[in-house]
């Protein structure tokens, strides 16, 4: 699908591309190192994956305790069921997340309503495989300048105004249609760039957005 797309492609992904800077520092990686590390650690099959075990191991490496990842369905994995206290000076949100309203969930939450942590742990390795497959054709914003044919960027559909919602029976589908329409009106690549933590790509303007067609 990407290969056959005419012209440039903006591929928006609704999960975190990185973590708070303190966590990256604790692991001793930059964003590329993080993506490579998760690709090496995760095993993801249609009916089974090891995301909870990966999170527990990352907790051990980063803090030596039951933080920052939390929430699990597997009693055999040593992860806290509720949000743990983080060390002083270690926020649960990235700067780009803390600046948004409504505020996104933390990438450290693996289970529960609105959580995005599991998608991040398993999704980043998929994105890393795309990077390796398309090579010089693909760039990852904001870590790399958005000048290649395929731009991979983190998006947040809930940033759109609530007045747009019309009660569609599939709310997620409606959000995607509105967001695609918003990006057709312009892309704000210069906003919310925060180094190794990444950033959330926003439409250039959020007013007067109408849904596109499926």
C-alpha positions in Angstrom: 0.0 0.0 0.0 2.8 2.4 0.9 4.8 1.3 -2.2 2.0 2.1 -4.5 1.0 5.5 -3.0 1.5 8.4 -5.4 3.7 11.2 -4.2 4.6 11.8 -0.6 3.1 9.8 2.3 2.3 11.0 5.8 1.8 7.9 8.0 0.3 8.9 11.3 0.5 6.5 14.2 -1.6 6.8 17.4 0.9 5.6 20.0 4.1 6.9 21.6 7.3 6.9 19.6 9.5 7.4 22.7 9.5 7.8 26.5 10.4 10.6 29.0 14.0 11.6 28.7 14.9 10.4 32.2 13.8 6.8 31.2 15.9 6.9 28.0 18.9 8.1 30.1 18.4 5.3 32.6 18.5 2.8 29.8 21.4 4.5 28.2 19.8 4.8 24.8 18.6 7.4 22.3 15.5 6.9 20.2 17.3 4.7 17.7 18.7 2.6 20.5 15.2 2.4 22.1 13.7 1.2 18.9 16.4 -1.4 18.3 16.2 -2.6 21.9 12.5 -3.1 21.8 12.8 -4.9 18.5 15.3 -7.3 20.0 13.3 -7.9 23.2 9.7 -8.3 22.0 8.1 -11.4 20.6 4.7 -10.8 19.0 2.5 -13.4 17.5 -1.3 -13.2 16.6 -2.4 -14.9 19.8 0.5 -14.3 22.2 3.2 -11.7 23.0 5.7 -11.0 25.8 4.9 -7.3 26.4 4.4 -7.7 30.2 7.7 -9.5 30.6 9.5 -6.9 28.5 8.0 -4.1 30.7 9.1 -5.9 33.9 12.7 -6.2 32.5 12.7 -2.6 31.5 11.6 -1.6 35.0 14.5 -3.6 36.4 17.0 -2.0 34.1 15.7 1.6 34.6 14.9 1.8 38.3 15.6 -1.6 39.8 12.1 -1.6 41.2 8.4 -1.8 40.2 8.4 1.3 38.1 7.7 2.9 35.7 5.6 0.3 33.8 2.4 -0.9 35.4 -0.8 -2.8 34.7 -0.9 -6.5 33.7 -3.2 -9.5 33.0 -0.5 -12.0 33.9 -0.1 -12.7 37.6 3.2 -14.5 37.0 4.8 -11.3 35.7 6.2 -8.9 38.4 4.5 -5.7 37.4 2.4 -3.5 39.7 -1.4 -3.5 39.1 -1.7 0.1 40.0 0.4 3.1 39.1 3.6 3.1 41.2 5.4 6.1 42.6 8.1 7.4 40.4 11.5 8.6 41.6 11.7 12.4 42.2 12.3 14.3 39.0 11.0 11.4 36.8 7.7 12.5 35.2 5.3 9.9 33.8 4.5 12.0 30.7 6.7 13.4 28.0 6.7 17.2 27.6 4.6 16.9 24.4 2.0 14.9 26.2 1.8 17.2 29.3 1.2 20.2 27.0 -1.9 18.7 25.3 -5.6 18.8 26.4 -7.2 16.4 26.8 -4.0 14.9 28.2 -2.9 11.6 26.7 -2.4 8.5 28.9 1.1 7.7 30.0 3.1 5.3 27.8 3.9 3.4 30.9 0.3 2.2 31.5 -0.1 -1.2 29.9 -3.7 -2.0 30.7 -7.0 -0.2 31.4 -9.2 2.3 29.6 -7.4 4.5 27.2 -4.0 3.0 27.9 -1.4 3.2 25.1 1.6 1.4 26.8 1.0 -2.0 25.2 0.6 -0.5 21.7 3.8 1.4 22.2 5.9 -1.6 23.3 4.6 -3.8 20.5 4.2 -1.1 17.9 7.7 0.5 17.9 9.3 -2.8 16.7 6.8 -2.7 13.7 7.9 0.8 12.9 11.5 -0.2 13.2 10.9 -2.9 10.6 9.4 -0.3 8.3 12.5 1.9 8.8 14.7 -1.0 7.8 12.5 -1.9 4.9 12.2 1.5 3.3 15.6 2.8 4.2 16.4 6.3 2.7 12.8 6.7 1.5 11.5 7.0 5.1 12.1 9.5 7.9 10.7 9.5 11.5 9.5 12.9 12.7 10.6 14.8 14.7 13.8 12.8 15.2 14.6 13.3 11.5 13.9 16.2 9.1 10.6 15.6 7.2 12.0 15.7 3.7 11.7 12.2 2.5 8.9 10.5 0.5 7.5 8.7 3.6 7.1 10.6 6.8 6.3 8.6 9.9 4.8 10.7 12.7 3.0 10.2 16.0 -0.5 11.6 16.1 -3.2 12.1 18.7 -6.8 12.1 17.2 -8.3 13.2 20.5 -6.6 16.6 20.0 -9.5 17.6 17.7 -12.4 19.7 19.1 -15.3 17.7 20.6 -17.8 19.8 18.6 -16.9 17.8 15.5 -18.3 14.5 16.9 -21.7 13.6 15.4 -22.4 10.4 17.3 -20.9 8.0 14.7 -21.4 4.4 15.7 -17.7 3.8 15.4 -16.1 6.8 17.2 -12.5 5.8 16.4 -13.4 5.7 12.6 -14.8 9.2 12.9 -11.8 10.5 14.7 -9.5 9.2 11.9 -11.7 10.8 9.2 -11.6 14.1 11.0 -7.8 13.9 11.5 -7.1 13.0 7.9 -9.2 16.0 6.8 -7.3 18.2 9.2 -3.9 17.2 7.9 -5.1 17.8 4.3 -5.4 21.4 5.4 -1.8 21.6 6.4 0.9 20.0 8.6 2.6 21.8 11.5 6.1 20.1 11.5 7.6 23.0 13.6 5.4 22.4 16.7 6.2 20.5 19.8 9.6 19.1 18.9 11.3 17.8 22.1 14.4 15.9 21.0 14.8 12.3 22.0 11.3 12.3 23.7 9.7 12.8 20.3 6.6 14.9 19.6 3.0 14.7 18.6 2.3 16.0 15.1 -0.7 18.4 15.0 -2.6 19.8 12.0 -1.7 23.4 11.1 -5.2 24.5 12.0 -7.9 22.8 14.1 -10.9 25.1 13.3 -13.5 24.3 10.7 -12.5 20.7 10.2 -14.9 18.5 8.4 -14.7 14.7 8.1 -13.3 13.2 4.9 -14.6 10.2 3.0 -13.7 6.6 3.8 
